[in-house]
Amino acid sequence: MKLESRFWMVQNGEKVFGRGPCILLKTIDRLGSLNKAAKELNMSYSKAWSIINRAERVLGYSLLERETGGIDGGGSYLTSEGKAIIKAYEGFCKEAEESAEEIFKKHFKDI
């Protein structure tokens, strides 16, 4: 038997950041585009934009730098805060899952 868990940050009952936004940011970072990331994740552009916009609004800082149109077609790039929240979230999840696994073993070792 195995324990599975998911973590997300909530403020005033509103989900702000978790696994989905983390995957979205990492995909944007890899592809250099919110639109391309949304397509790869089978998500509408408006849904992807809404996820990022809500997180930025509640967190109080930008996760992406956006370049509109132009000759090269623009793109989106992670800010230093965007990179930092990914690192912090993934580090927290790894440590929390390891701790939770130990607690799970302690309480369910005989079941």
Phi and psi in degrees as GROMACS dihedral restraints (atoms count N, CA, C in turn):
[ dihedral_restraints ]
;  ai    aj    ak    al  type     phi  dphi    fc
    3     4     5     6     1  -136.5    20    10
    4     5     6     7     1   145.8    20    10
    6     7     8     9     1   -94.3    20    10
    7     8     9    10     1   135.1    20    10
    9    10    11    12     1  -121.9    20    10
   10    11    12    13     1   140.2    20    10
   12    13    14    15     1  -144.9    20    10
   13    14    15    16     1   157.7    20    10
   15    16    17    18     1  -136.4    20    10
   16    17    18    19     1   144.9    20    10
   18    19    20    21     1  -125.6    20    10
   19    20    21    22     1   140.4    20    10
   21    22    23    24     1  -145.9    20    10
   22    23    24    25     1   154.3    20    10
   24    25    26    27     1   -93.5    20    10
   25    26    27    28     1   137.2    20    10
   27    28    29    30     1  -129.0    20    10
   28    29    30    31     1   139.7    20    10
   30    31    32    33     1  -132.9    20    10
   31    32    33    34     1   125.5    20    10
   33    34    35    36     1    52.8    20    10
   34    35    36    37     1    41.5    20    10
   36    37    38    39     1    77.0    20    10
   37    38    39    40     1     1.4    20    10
   39    40    41    42     1  -105.4    20    10
   40    41    42    43     1   124.7    20    10
   42    43    44    45     1   -65.1    20    10
   43    44    45    46     1   131.5    20    10
   45    46    47    48     1  -111.6    20    10
   46    47    48    49     1   -48.0    20    10
   48    49    50    51     1  -152.5    20    10
   49    50    51    52     1   139.2    20    10
   51    52    53    54     1  -166.6    20    10
   52    53    54    55     1  -155.0    20    10
   54    55    56    57     1   -58.4    20    10
   55    56    57    58     1   -47.4    20    10
   57    58    59    60     1   -60.8    20    10
   58    59    60    61     1   -54.8    20    10
   60    61    62    63     1   -60.0    20    10
   61    62    63    64     1   -33.7    20    10
   63    64    65    66     1   -63.9    20    10
   64    65    66    67     1   -46.4    20    10
   66    67    68    69     1   -62.2    20    10
   67    68    69    70     1   -42.1    20    10
   69    70    71    72     1   -60.5    20    10
   70    71    72    73     1   -47.4    20    10
   72    73    74    75     1   -62.0    20    10
   73    74    75    76     1   -42.2    20    10
   75    76    77    78     1   -64.4    20    10
   76    77    78    79     1   -36.3    20    10
   78    79    80    81     1   -70.6    20    10
   79    80    81    82     1   -40.6    20    10
   81    82    83    84     1   -60.0    20    10
   82    83    84    85     1   -44.0    20    10
   84    85    86    87     1   -60.1    20    10
   85    86    87    88     1   -41.6    20    10
   87    88    89    90     1   -71.3    20    10
   88    89    90    91     1   -39.4    20    10
   90    91    92    93     1   -96.2    20    10
   91    92    93    94     1   -18.0    20    10
   93    94    95    96     1    73.8    20    10
   94    95    96    97     1    20.5    20    10
   96    97    98    99     1  -157.7    20    10
   97    98    99   100     1   130.5    20    10
   99   100   101   102     1   -65.3    20    10
  100   101   102   103     1   -41.6    20    10
  102   103   104   105     1   -62.6    20    10
  103   104   105   106     1   -46.4    20    10
  105   106   107   108     1   -65.1    20    10
  106   107   108   109     1   -38.4    20    10
  108   109   110   111     1   -64.3    20    10
  109   110   111   112     1   -44.6    20    10
  111   112   113   114     1   -59.3    20    10
  112   113   114   115     1   -44.9    20    10
  114   115   116   117     1   -62.1    20    10
  115   116   117   118     1   -44.8    20    10
  117   118   119   120     1   -63.3    20    10
  118   119   120   121     1   -32.7    20    10
  120   121   122   123     1   -91.5    20    10
  121   122   123   124     1    10.4    20    10
  123   124   125   126     1    53.5    20    10
  124   125   126   127     1    47.9    20    10
  126   127   128   129     1  -128.6    20    10
  127   128   129   130     1   144.9    20    10
  129   130   131   132     1   -68.7    20    10
  130   131   132   133     1   152.6    20    10
  132   133   134   135     1   -59.5    20    10
  133   134   135   136     1   -41.2    20    10
  135   136   137   138     1   -65.3    20    10
  136   137   138   139     1   -35.9    20    10
  138   139   140   141     1   -66.4    20    10
  139   140   141   142     1   -46.0    20    10
  141   142   143   144     1   -61.9    20    10
  142   143   144   145     1   -44.3    20    10
  144   145   146   147     1   -62.1    20    10
  145   146   147   148     1   -41.4    20    10
  147   148   149   150     1   -62.7    20    10
  148   149   150   151     1   -41.1    20    10
  150   151   152   153     1   -61.9    20    10
  151   152   153   154     1   -47.4    20    10
  153   154   155   156     1   -67.4    20    10
  154   155   156   157     1   -44.9    20    10
  156   157   158   159     1   -60.8    20    10
  157   158   159   160     1   -44.5    20    10
  159   160   161   162     1   -62.4    20    10
  160   161   162   163     1   -45.8    20    10
  162   163   164   165     1   -61.7    20    10
  163   164   165   166     1   -44.7    20    10
  165   166   167   168     1   -63.2    20    10
  166   167   168   169     1   -41.5    20    10
  168   169   170   171     1   -63.1    20    10
  169   170   171   172     1   -48.1    20    10
  171   172   173   174     1   -73.1    20    10
  172   173   174   175     1   -40.0    20    10
  174   175   176   177     1   -70.9    20    10
  175   176   177   178     1   -29.5    20    10
  177   178   179   180     1    86.7    20    10
  178   179   180   181     1    17.3    20    10
  180   181   182   183     1  -152.9    20    10
  181   182   183   184     1   161.3    20    10
  183   184   185   186     1   -79.8    20    10
  184   185   186   187     1   137.9    20    10
  186   187   188   189     1   -97.4    20    10
  187   188   189   190     1   -24.9    20    10
  189   190   191   192     1  -126.9    20    10
  190   191   192   193     1   147.7    20    10
  192   193   194   195     1  -105.0    20    10
  193   194   195   196     1   131.4    20    10
  195   196   197   198     1  -113.7    20    10
  196   197   198   199     1   136.1    20    10
  198   199   200   201     1  -118.1    20    10
  199   200   201   202     1   121.1    20    10
  201   202   203   204     1   -90.6    20    10
  202   203   204   205     1   143.2    20    10
  204   205   206   207     1    34.2    20    10
  205   206   207   208     1  -140.2    20    10
  207   208   209   210     1    86.2    20    10
  208   209   210   211     1  -174.2    20    10
  210   211   212   213     1   -61.2    20    10
  211   212   213   214     1   -43.0    20    10
  213   214   215   216     1   -86.3    20    10
  214   215   216   217     1    -0.1    20    10
  216   217   218   219     1    84.6    20    10
  217   218   219   220     1     4.3    20    10
  219   220   221   222     1    73.7    20    10
  220   221   222   223     1  -163.3    20    10
  222   223   224   225     1   160.7    20    10
  223   224   225   226     1  -179.3    20    10
  225   226   227   228     1  -132.8    20    10
  226   227   228   229     1   139.4    20    10
  228   229   230   231     1  -136.5    20    10
  229   230   231   232     1   144.5    20    10
  231   232   233   234     1   -69.3    20    10
  232   233   234   235     1   138.4    20    10
  234   235   236   237     1   -78.3    20    10
  235   236   237   238     1   171.9    20    10
  237   238   239   240     1   -62.2    20    10
  238   239   240   241     1   -34.8    20    10
  240   241   242   243     1   -67.5    20    10
  241   242   243   244     1   -36.3    20    10
  243   244   245   246     1   -62.9    20    10
  244   245   246   247     1   -43.7    20    10
  246   247   248   249     1   -66.2    20    10
  247   248   249   250     1   -38.6    20    10
  249   250   251   252     1   -66.8    20    10
  250   251   252   253     1   -39.4    20    10
  252   253   254   255     1   -69.5    20    10
  253   254   255   256     1   -34.4    20    10
  255   256   257   258     1   -62.2    20    10
  256   257   258   259     1   -48.7    20    10
  258   259   260   261     1   -61.2    20    10
  259   260   261   262     1   -45.2    20    10
  261   262   263   264     1   -65.0    20    10
  262   263   264   265     1   -45.1    20    10
  264   265   266   267     1   -63.4    20    10
  265   266   267   268     1   -47.3    20    10
  267   268   269   270     1   -65.8    20    10
  268   269   270   271     1   -39.1    20    10
  270   271   272   273     1   -64.4    20    10
  271   272   273   274     1   -44.1    20    10
  273   274   275   276     1   -60.9    20    10
  274   275   276   277     1   -48.7    20    10
  276   277   278   279     1   -59.9    20    10
  277   278   279   280     1   -43.1    20    10
  279   280   281   282     1   -60.9    20    10
  280   281   282   283     1   -48.6    20    10
  282   283   284   285     1   -66.7    20    10
  283   284   285   286     1   -42.1    20    10
  285   286   287   288     1   -65.0    20    10
  286   287   288   289     1   -40.5    20    10
  288   289   290   291     1   -65.7    20    10
  289   290   291   292     1   -39.5    20    10
  291   292   293   294     1   -63.7    20    10
  292   293   294   295     1   -43.9    20    10
  294   295   296   297     1   -65.6    20    10
  295   296   297   298     1   -44.2    20    10
  297   298   299   300     1   -62.7    20    10
  298   299   300   301     1   -36.7    20    10
  300   301   302   303     1   -63.5    20    10
  301   302   303   304     1   -41.7    20    10
  303   304   305   306     1   -63.9    20    10
  304   305   306   307     1   -43.9    20    10
  306   307   308   309     1   -64.6    20    10
  307   308   309   310     1   -40.9    20    10
  309   310   311   312     1   -59.3    20    10
  310   311   312   313     1   -46.9    20    10
  312   313   314   315     1   -60.4    20    10
  313   314   315   316     1   -41.2    20    10
  315   316   317   318     1   -60.9    20    10
  316   317   318   319     1   -44.9    20    10
  318   319   320   321     1   -86.8    20    10
  319   320   321   322     1   -23.3    20    10
  321   322   323   324     1  -119.5    20    10
  322   323   324   325     1    17.9    20    10
  324   325   326   327     1   -60.4    20    10
  325   326   327   328     1   -28.8    20    10
  327   328   329   330     1  -101.8    20    10
  328   329   330   331     1     5.8    20    10
